[in-house]
Amino acid sequence: MLAVNGDHLHIRKVVSPNSLRACRTFLKQDPITNILVLGDLYQPLFSVSDIYCAMEKHRAVGVCSIYRAFSTPSIVFGASEPEVKRALLETALKKVSDKFVSLCTPTDINLLTQYSTLLHLHHEQQMTANFPKQVKHEDVEVTKVQKNELEELNSFYTQHNAEAWTPIQFETGPYYCVKQEGEIVSAAGVHIVTPQIAQLGNIITDEAYRNKGFATQCTYSLATDLASKGRIISLFVRADNAPAIRMYEKLGFSKKRDISFLIMQKKT
């Protein structure tokens, strides 16, 4: 049990409705910064995540999540004091056996490398929009992916090595696509949907169909659908992916903050 500011800090796994509400309330104070761990507190992602909450005087002061939908688990944090984050990390590392992924702020890299070996690092940025700008490609027909098309969508993403895709994400929120000759050639969907914010992802176009506005129109349709329900729209993009960044800027997205993507090896 850690003492922070003279008070005792308890790290607890989130299992009860009361602790779940406490964590959501804490994270909703800054949904943009806390988007990853906030998203794991909603179904279906909650069912494949282990959530740990730092409690001080019966209130949440920090939250972390271990997301287990992929073969390599990911550990992400909400915004909190450094010593709270350290206590959460020490708890989370006891629950993973080998490698893990983390998306974090650049200032958190030093903390993570104190406990684990850095295997890979690349830089991303978070971009947000309250409502997308329309970019017209009138000859592009975009359709919402239906439940009976999930197998086809999964095949498309598998063929295109979509690293952040798992079929459980289809339960999270909408996916939109463009088809040519009855086959999906471009698609865009979500990683996370909460009442406050949605995280877009899996935006991919087959190489033979690029530069036709397909990804732009899929993203616009998706973002409009989500924003119409009052959500902030967020996405992560590699900092060196200039074409994608230009596309998102045309749609009204702007950079919010820098993100670091790490693959770590747990120290024994």
C-alpha positions in Angstrom: 0.0 0.0 0.0 1.5 3.3 -1.2 1.2 6.6 0.6 0.7 9.5 -1.7 0.4 13.1 -0.3 0.2 11.5 3.1 -2.8 9.4 2.2 -2.9 5.6 1.5 -3.3 4.5 -2.0 -5.1 1.2 -2.8 -4.8 -0.6 -6.1 -7.9 -2.6 -6.9 -9.1 -4.6 -9.8 -12.3 -3.1 -11.2 -15.1 -5.7 -10.9 -18.0 -4.0 -9.1 -20.5 -1.6 -10.7 -19.5 1.1 -8.1 -15.8 0.9 -8.9 -16.6 0.9 -12.6 -18.6 4.1 -12.2 -15.9 5.7 -10.1 -13.3 5.0 -12.8 -15.5 6.3 -15.6 -16.2 9.5 -13.6 -12.5 10.0 -13.1 -11.5 9.4 -16.7 -14.4 11.5 -18.2 -12.8 14.6 -16.8 -10.4 14.4 -19.8 -11.8 12.0 -22.3 -9.3 12.9 -25.0 -6.2 12.2 -22.9 -7.8 9.2 -21.3 -9.5 7.7 -24.4 -7.7 4.3 -24.4 -8.3 3.3 -20.9 -11.8 4.9 -20.9 -12.8 2.8 -23.9 -11.8 -0.4 -22.1 -14.4 0.4 -19.4 -17.2 -0.1 -21.9 -18.4 -3.3 -23.5 -17.3 -5.2 -25.5 -13.7 -4.2 -24.7 -14.4 -4.5 -20.9 -14.8 -8.2 -21.4 -11.3 -8.6 -22.8 -9.6 -6.1 -20.4 -8.3 -6.2 -16.9 -8.8 -2.8 -15.3 -7.0 -1.6 -12.2 -8.0 1.5 -10.2 -6.0 3.5 -7.8 -8.2 4.6 -4.9 -7.4 7.3 -2.4 -10.0 8.1 0.3 -12.6 6.2 -1.6 -12.2 8.1 -4.8 -10.4 7.1 -8.0 -7.1 8.9 -8.7 -5.7 6.7 -11.4 -6.7 3.9 -13.8 -4.8 1.5 -16.0 -5.9 -1.2 -18.4 -4.5 -4.5 -19.7 -6.2 -5.1 -23.0 -6.0 -8.8 -24.0 -7.8 -9.1 -27.3 -4.4 -9.5 -29.2 -1.7 -12.1 -28.7 0.5 -9.4 -27.2 -1.3 -7.5 -24.3 -1.3 -3.7 -24.1 -0.9 -1.7 -21.0 -2.3 1.9 -21.1 -2.9 4.5 -18.4 -5.2 7.4 -17.7 -3.8 10.7 -16.7 -2.6 10.7 -13.1 0.2 11.7 -10.7 3.6 10.1 -11.5 3.6 8.0 -8.3 0.1 6.8 -8.9 1.0 5.8 -12.4 4.1 4.0 -11.0 2.0 2.0 -8.6 -0.5 1.0 -11.3 2.4 0.0 -13.6 3.9 -2.2 -10.9 0.6 -3.9 -10.5 0.0 -4.4 -14.2 3.4 -5.9 -14.8 2.7 -8.7 -12.3 -0.2 -9.6 -14.6 1.7 -10.0 -17.9 4.3 -12.7 -18.6 6.5 -11.4 -21.4 6.1 -8.8 -24.1 3.6 -6.0 -24.0 2.6 -3.0 -26.0 2.0 0.5 -24.6 0.6 3.7 -26.2 1.7 6.5 -23.9 2.8 10.1 -23.7 6.5 10.6 -24.4 7.1 11.6 -20.8 6.0 8.1 -19.7 8.7 6.3 -21.7 11.2 6.8 -18.9 8.9 5.2 -16.4 8.2 2.2 -18.6 11.9 1.6 -19.4 12.7 1.5 -15.7 10.8 -1.8 -15.5 11.0 -3.2 -19.0 13.4 -3.3 -22.1 12.4 -1.2 -25.1 12.2 -3.3 -28.2 10.5 -0.9 -30.6 9.4 2.7 -30.6 7.7 4.9 -33.1 5.9 8.2 -32.8 2.3 8.9 -33.5 -0.1 11.9 -32.9 -3.6 12.1 -31.7 -5.9 14.1 -33.9 -9.5 15.2 -33.0 -12.5 16.8 -34.6 -15.9 17.8 -33.2 -17.6 17.3 -36.6 -15.8 16.4 -39.9 -15.7 18.6 -42.9 -17.2 17.2 -46.0 -14.8 16.5 -48.9 -16.8 15.6 -52.0 -16.1 12.6 -54.1 -19.5 12.3 -55.7 -18.7 9.1 -57.6 -17.7 7.2 -54.5 -20.4 5.1 -52.9 -19.9 4.3 -49.2 -22.0 1.8 -47.4 -22.3 0.7 -43.7 -21.0 -2.7 -43.1 -23.8 -5.0 -42.0 -23.5 -7.9 -39.5 -23.8 -10.5 -42.2 -20.7 -8.9 -43.9 -18.4 -9.4 -40.9 -16.7 -12.4 -42.4 -16.0 -10.4 -45.6 -14.7 -7.5 -43.5 -12.5 -9.8 -41.5 -11.1 -11.3 -44.6 -10.3 -7.9 -46.0 -8.4 -6.8 -42.9 -6.6 -10.1 -42.6 -5.4 -9.9 -46.2 -4.1 -6.4 -45.6 -2.3 -7.2 -42.3 -4.4 -4.8 -40.2 -2.4 -4.9 -37.0 -5.0 -3.3 -34.8 -8.0 -5.3 -36.0 -9.9 -8.0 -34.2 -13.5 -9.0 -35.0 -14.6 -8.0 -31.5 -14.2 -4.4 -32.5 -17.1 -4.8 -34.9 -19.3 -5.0 -31.8 -17.9 -1.6 -30.6 -19.4 0.6 -33.3 -19.9 1.2 -37.0 -17.7 0.3 -39.9 -18.1 1.8 -43.4 -16.7 0.5 -46.7 -16.4 1.0 -50.4 -16.9 -2.0 -52.7 -15.7 -2.6 -56.3 -17.3 -5.5 -58.2 -18.8 -6.7 -55.0 -15.6 -6.8 -53.0 -14.5 -4.5 -50.1 -11.5 -2.4 -51.3 -11.6 0.3 -48.6 -12.9 0.3 -45.0 -12.9 2.5 -41.9 -14.1 1.6 -38.4 -13.6 2.2 -34.7 -11.4 0.9 -31.9 -13.4 2.6 -29.1 -16.8 4.1 -28.7 -17.9 5.7 -25.4 -20.8 8.2 -24.8 -18.2 11.1 -24.8 -15.7 10.1 -27.5 -15.0 7.6 -30.3 -11.6 6.4 -31.6 -11.4 5.7 -35.3 -9.2 3.0 -36.6 -8.5 0.3 -39.2 -8.7 2.8 -42.0 -7.3 0.9 -45.0 -7.6 0.9 -48.8 -6.3 -1.8 -51.1 -3.2 -0.6 -52.9 -4.8 -0.9 -56.3 -7.6 1.5 -55.3 -5.7 4.3 -53.6 -5.8 8.0 -54.5 -9.5 7.7 -55.5 -10.9 9.3 -52.3 -12.2 6.0 -51.0 -10.6 6.3 -47.5 -11.6 9.9 -47.3 -15.2 9.1 -47.9 -15.3 6.1 -45.6 -13.7 8.2 -42.8 -16.1 11.1 -43.4 -19.2 8.8 -43.3 -17.9 7.1 -40.2 -17.0 10.3 -38.4 -20.3 11.9 -39.3 -22.3 9.0 -37.9 -20.4 9.1 -34.6 -20.3 12.9 -34.3 -24.0 13.2 -34.9 -24.5 11.6 -31.6 -22.5 14.3 -29.8 -19.2 12.5 -29.6 -15.7 13.9 -30.0 -14.0 12.1 -32.8 -10.4 11.0 -32.2 -7.8 9.0 -34.1 -4.1 8.1 -33.9 -1.8 8.3 -36.9 1.9 7.7 -37.3 3.8 11.0 -37.2 5.7 10.1 -40.5 2.5 9.2 -42.4 2.2 12.6 -44.2 -0.5 11.5 -46.8 -2.8 10.3 -44.0 -2.3 13.4 -41.9 -3.2 15.6 -44.9 -6.3 13.6 -45.5 -7.4 14.0 -41.9 -6.7 17.7 -41.9 -8.9 18.1 -45.0 -11.7 16.4 -43.0 -11.2 19.0 -40.2 -9.0 17.0 -37.8 -6.2 18.8 -35.9 -3.3 17.6 -33.9 -4.0 17.3 -30.1 -0.9 15.7 -28.7 2.1 13.4 -29.3 1.8 9.7 -28.6 4.5 7.1 -28.4 3.9 3.5 -29.5 6.2 1.0 -27.6 6.8 -2.7 -27.7 8.4 -3.7 -24.4 10.0 -6.8 -22.9 9.3 -7.3 -19.3 12.4 -7.5 -17.1 12.8 -10.7 -15.1 
